[in-house]
Amino acid sequence: MKSIVENLSPTRVKLAVEVPFDDLKDKFDEAYKRIGAQVRVPGFRPGKVPPRILEARIGRGTVIQEVINEALPEAYAEALSDNDINALGQPDIEVTSVEDDLFKFTAEVDTRPEITIPDLTTLTAEVEDVEVEDAEIDEQVEALRARFGSLKGVDRTVQDGDFVSLDLQAKVNGEEVEGGSASGLSYEVGTGQLVPGIDEQLIGMNEGDEKTFTSTLVAGDHSGEDADITVTVKSVKEQELPEVDDEFASLASEFDTIDELRDDLRTRLERAKSFARINTARDAALEAILEKIEFELPEKARESELEARKHDAVHAFDHDEDQLNAWIEEQGKTREEFDKETEENAEKSLRAQLVLDQIADDEEIGVDDQELTQYIISQASRYGMAPQQFADEIQKAGQIGALVSDVRRNKAVEHVLSKVAVKDASGNDLDLDAIREEAIASLGQTMNVGESDEPELDELADAELDAADEAAASDEAAASDEAEASDEAASDETAEKSK
């Protein structure tokens, strides 16, 4: 086999390859066997038809096409290897000539740019200082108040923040929308969680009132269409929040005073922000590397990354462009601004991937079976799937290689963090390993971490705050159980007296 390389750009090549049929004898034998098993020739058993007779029956061109289809992937891979080409993405392959004794094809493909990684020990990544504002603690306290608040029926019109029980019915062109009705639905006015415009319509209504208004449906078969929405208010309640005092602290936590509760919330927030700096350091370290090097992005790879991000964006809204545009508008952006931001993020992500791949090559970083298995388990958990099911789906989609690349890049990031100096905004050196160990030690029990099941770094900070929520939920449940027990005891006592 012969191959010639033409450099189309610094990041794209064109291969011209000649493959002699003499090199493909095994492929021809396999093709004759496969085709012969499907062709009926009188006097011969299936699969036992001599090649000469088979060619006379179906034509040599059919056999050659079968051979070429089988040989192309291997010939392409061999040409890449022979010419030391690091290909990116899928090639554009064209068979240019089929002759009596050989076939020729061309393959255009993106290649990894030449990247020289700077001395990582000379770089510094800066992360923010850990600071917790009083307002952040106040926000946590308010969340606890809401959790331990109670609902009380009121005899007045609906106001913003009220909790209402309501019936809903949606009709399009006079026909009831399938799945567009609900009865006894509990809703907090002002959250914007139902159809657009319902909050404004509810405000001012009384218990028992019914109103019909027009709104645009944002989901289902009639998404984007105007519908007549009929809403009936069944009840109106307001939330009564407990006073922020020592009694509340005892109810909502393990602490006796509100000052102790606030101190604990501050500690949790500080710890969560400290853990979050591990991921921030990753981004900052990569940014420090990218600032030191310039290279041209492979165009096809750039387009693929951009298209993948655009697909993910619209997929998040059930492939409804109108919903996506409405969300973009809610963020205070135009579609043009969103598209530009998406393009910038795609290019930045691709640059980071290429840099990490180069580092992995330079450091000869590999991935063993245990590391891949552990990554599959963690990803399966993230998607709510059984590990074997996730692995089967990935294998069916031909994405095992992508998972290996993910693990390899993650290991490259860890190498970067072991070399780059990480400091906070005050200039203090940070020991990320110590922060990581503290995170795992403090959250391991909560997250059921075993020796071979280390939590993802980006889960640690969230888990710290979740722990506070779980503790509060536990206290709330205990308080609720205590109240129920008290009610049952009172009920039993009343029943006993009435006998």
N, C-alpha and C positions, 0 to 999 in steps of 0.2 A: 504494500500500500504506500502511495506517495501523497504528500500533502504540502501545500504552499500557503504561507500566511501573508495576508495583506493588511497593514494597519490602516484602518479607515479614520481613526481618531485616537487620541491617547487612551480612550476607554472602549474602543470597539474594533473588532477584527473581522476579516473575512477569510475563511478557510476554503481552499480549492483542493478537493480530495479525489484521487483515483483509486478504485478498488478492483483489482483483477479477479475475474471469476475463479481462477485457479486457487485463490486463497479461500474460496467459499464452498469447497466441495462438500463439507458437512452440511452447510445450509441447503445446498441443492438436494442432497440425499433426504433431508428432513422434509423439504418442500414436496418432492416426488411422493413421499410416503403419505403426507397429509392430503394432498390433492387426490392421489390414487385411491385413498380410502373413501372418497366422496364420489368418484366417477365409476359408473358401471360400464365395463367393456366385456362383451360376450367372449367366453372362453377363459376369462381370468377372474380369480377371486379378488374381492376388494382389498386394496393395499398391495397387491402382487402384480400390478400392471407394469411392464418394463417401461423405463423412461422414454425410449424412442417411440413406442406405440402411444404412450400418454401424450407426448408432445404433438404427435400427429392428430390426436383426438381433440385436444383443447388449445393447441398452439404453444410454442415455446415462450411467447411473451407473457402468458399467464404465470408460468413457472418463474420466470425472471422477476416479475413484479413481486411475487411472494418472497423470493430470496432477498430482493432489495429492501423490502419492508422489514424483514428480520435482521438484515445486516446493518442498516443505517445507524441505529443507536450505538452499537458496538464500534462501528467505524468512526463515528463522530467522537466518542469518548477516547478512542485510541489516538485520533488526530490531536485532541486537546493535550493528552499526556505527552505525545511525541514533541510537541512544540511548547511545553511548559506554560500553557495558557490557563489562568484562573478565570473561568467563565462565570458570569452572573446571569441568572435567569434562563429562560428558554431560548434556543436559537431559532433563527429563520432559515429553514433548510429547503433547498431546491435541487432536485435531480436534474442535471443539465444535459446529460448524454448517457445513452445506453447502447453500447456497441457489442460486437460478437463476443469479445473476450474480457470486457470490463464495463463498469459504469462509473460516472463522474457525478459529484454533487458539490454544491457550495453551502456554506453555513456561516451566517452572520450572527455574531453574539457580542453582548457587552462583556467587558473584562474589568477585573478589579484594578483600580488605579494604583500607581506606585506611591506608597505612603511611607515616609520615614518618620518613625515615632521619636520624639525628643526624649532626652534623659528625664525620666519621670521624677527622679529624686530632686530635680531642680524646680519642680512646679509646686504651687501652693493652691489649695482649694479653700475658699472661705465660706463659712456658714454663719447664720445669724446667732446672736446670743440668745440664751433661753430667758425670756421675760414673760411674765404673766401679769396682765393688767387686772385691776379690780373689776372692770366691766366684764371680763371673761368669767370671773368667779360668780358675779351677779347673774350672768346668763345661765350658769350651771344651777345656781340656787333656784332661779325662776323655773327651770325645767323640772326640778324636784317639787316645787310648789304645785305646778300643773299636774304632776303625777299624783300628788296627794290631795288635790282639790276635790270638791264634791259638786254635783249638779243639783240645782234647785229650780223647780218650776216657777215661772213668773207670769203675772197677768199684765202684759204690755206687748207692744209691737216688737218685732224682731230687730235686734241691733247687731252691729259688727262684733264678732267674737262669741255670739250666742251659739248654743247647741240646739239644733232643731231636729225633730223627727218629721219626715215628709214622704209623700208619695210623688213619684215622677212618671210621666208618660211622654214619649216622643213620637211624633207623626210626621211623615214626609208625604206631601201631596194627599193628605187625608188618610193615608194608610199607616197603621201602627208599625213602628220599626221593631224588627225582631231583636229581642234582648234590650229594648229601649225603655222598659218599664221597671219600676222598683217600688216596693211598698214597705213603709216603716223604716226608711233609710235614715240613719243617724249621720248628721253633717254639722261640721263647725263652720259657721258663716264667716267668710272672709279668707278662707284658705285657698280658694280657686281650684278645688279638686274635682269639681263637677263640670257641667257644660259651661262654656263661656257666657258671662252675663248673669248667671243665676244669683250671685251674691248681691248684686245691685237690685235684682227683682225681689229677693227675700226681705231685704231691709224695709221695715215699715209694715210688713204683713202681720196679721194677728193669727192666733190659733184658730183653725177652721177655715181660714181664707184659702181661696183657689185663684190661680192666675195663669194665663197662657201668654207666652212671649216667643219671639223668634230667635233662634240661636243656630250657629254653625256646628254641626257634629264633627268631632275630631278623631273618631275611631269607627271601626266597623265598615260594613259594606257601603254605608252612605256617608263615609268620611268626606268632609268638604262641602256637603250639601246643607242647605237651610232646612231647619225642622221647626215645627210648632211644639214647644215644650210646655206641658201643663204641670204645675207644681201645686200641691196641697200641703199646707202646714198642719201637722197633727198635734205637735206640742212645741213649746218654747221653754228652754232652760238656760240659766246663766251659771257660770262656774264661780264657785266661792273658793278662794285660795286661802290657805292657812297663813297666819301671821309669821313673819320671819323672826322667831325667837327661840329660846332654849327648848321650849316644849316641842316646837317643830323639828328641831335638830334631833331630839330623842326619838320622835316618831319616824323620821325619814332616814336615820342613820344609827350607827353604833355609838355616837357621841352624845354627851350630855349637854353641851353648849353649842350655840351657833358659831362661836369663834373657833371651836375645835373642828366643826364641820367645814368651815371656810378654809382653815389651815390644811385640812386633808384634801379638799378640792384643789387648792393651790399646788400641793405636792404632786397630785395626780396629773395636773395639767403640765407642770414643769417636767415631770418624767416623760409624759407623752411627747412633748416638744423635743426633749432630748433624744428620744428614740427616733423621732422623725428626721433628725439631723443626719442619720445614717444615709437615708435616701437622698437628702439634700446634698450631702457630701459626694455621693455618686455623680449627681448631675453636675456639680461644681467642678469635680475632677475632670470629667469628660470635656466640659466647657474649657477648662484650662488647657487641655491638649489641643482641642480644635482651634483655639486662638493662635496656636504656634505653627499650624500647618495649613497649607492650601493645596487643594487637589480638585480636579474636575470630576463631577458626578457623571456616571454612566447614564445616558439619556433614557434608555428603555427601563432601566432599574428605577430611575426617578419617576417616570410615568407610572410604573407599576405600583410603587409605594403610594403615590398620590391617589391613584384610582382605588386602591385598597382602603385608604382613609375616607374617601368620598363615599364608597360603598358602606363602610361601617357607620358613617354618620346618618345616612338615610335609612339604613337597616334598623337603627335604634328607634326609628319612628315608623316601623312597619312599612318601609319603602314608600312613605307618603311625603312627597316634597313639600306639600302645603303645611303639614305639621312641623317639618324641619324648619321651614321659613318662619313659622310663627314662633318657634322656640328661639331662633336666632334674633328675631325682633325683641323678644322678651329680655335677651341679654344686652340689649341696647346697641346691636350691631346691624349693619346692612349685610345682604348676601355677598356683596363684593368683598367686604371686609372679612367675612367668615371664610370665603374661598381663598383669599390671599393668606390668611393666617394658617389655614389648612395646608397650603402649599409650602409655606415656610417651615411648618412643623414636620412635614414629610421629608423635606430636604435635610433638615437638622437630624432627624431620626436616621436617615440613610447614611449620613456622614458618620454618625456615632457607630452604627453597625459596621461600617467599613473599617473604621479605626480599631474597633474591638477585634474584628477578624484578623487585622494585621498584627495586633498585639498577641493574639492567641497563636498565630503562626510563629512570630518571633520567639515566643516563650515555649513553643512546642506544647501547648495546652491541649489535652485530649479529654475525652468523656468516656467513663467506663459504664458498664451495664447498671451498676448499683446507682450511680448518679442519675442516669437516665430514668431508671425505675422510680426513684424518689421524686424526680421532677414530674413524671406522669401522675404519680399519686397526688401531689400538691395541686396540679392543674385540674385533675378530675374533681377534687374537692371544691375548687373554685367554681367549677361549672355544675356542681351538684350531680355528678355522675360517678358510677362505680369505676374504679381504676381500670378494670379489664374492659369495660364498655368503652371508656374513653380511649384506651389504647387501640381497641379494634376500629373505632371510628377514625382515629388518626392514621392508622395503617391503611385503611380502605381509601382514605383521601390522599395517600402518598405523602404524608406530612411528617413522617418520622425524622427525616433529615432536618426539617425546620426545627423540631424540638431539640435535636442534637446541637444545632447552631445556637439556640437559646441558652442551653446549659453552658456551652463553650464560652459564649459572650458573658454570661454571668460570672464565670470563673475568671475571665479576663478583667472584669470590673473589680473583682476582689484583689487581683494582682495589682491593678492600678492603685487601689486604696492602700495597699501595703507599701507603696513607694512614694506616693504624693503626700506632702505635708498638709494636714488638715487643721485649720485654725478657726476659732470663732472670731466675731467682729471685733472683740477686744484684744485679739492677738494671742490668745491662749491656745496652746497645742491641745488637740483632742485625740484621745485614744479610742478609736471606734470599736476595737475589739473589747475593751472594757465596757463600753456602752452596750454593745451587743450582749455580752455575758450578763450584765445587770438586767437587761430586758428579758432575756430568757429565764433568768433566775426568778424574777419577780412575777412573770406571767406564765411560766411553764405549767404550774399547777392549774391555773385558770384555763389555759389553752390545751391541756392534756398533752403536753410535749413529752415524748419519749426520747431515748438515746438516738434513734435514727429518724426522728420526726421533728426537726427543728423548724420553728415557725418562719414564714416568709418575713423579711425585714419590714416590708411595707404594711404588714398586719400588726406589728407590735404596738405602734402608737395608738391605733384604733382600739386594740384590745385593752389597753390601759384605761381608756375612757369607758369602754364597754363594761369593764369590771366595776366601775363606779355605778353605772346604770343597773347592772345586775344586783349589786349590793342594795341599791335603792329599791329595786323590784322585790327583792327578798324581804326587805323590811316592810314594804307595802303589803305583800302577801301575808306576812306575819300579823300585821295590824288588822288586815281584813279578816283573817282567821279568828283573831282574838275577838273582834267585834261580832262575828257570826256566832262564836261560842257564847258570848255574853247574851246575844239575842235569844239563842236557843235555851239558855238557862232561865232567862226571864220568862220565856214562853212556857217552859215546863213548870215554873213556879206558879204562873197564872192558872194553868190547867189544873194543877194540884189543888189550888185554893177553891176552884169552881166545883170540885167534886163534892 
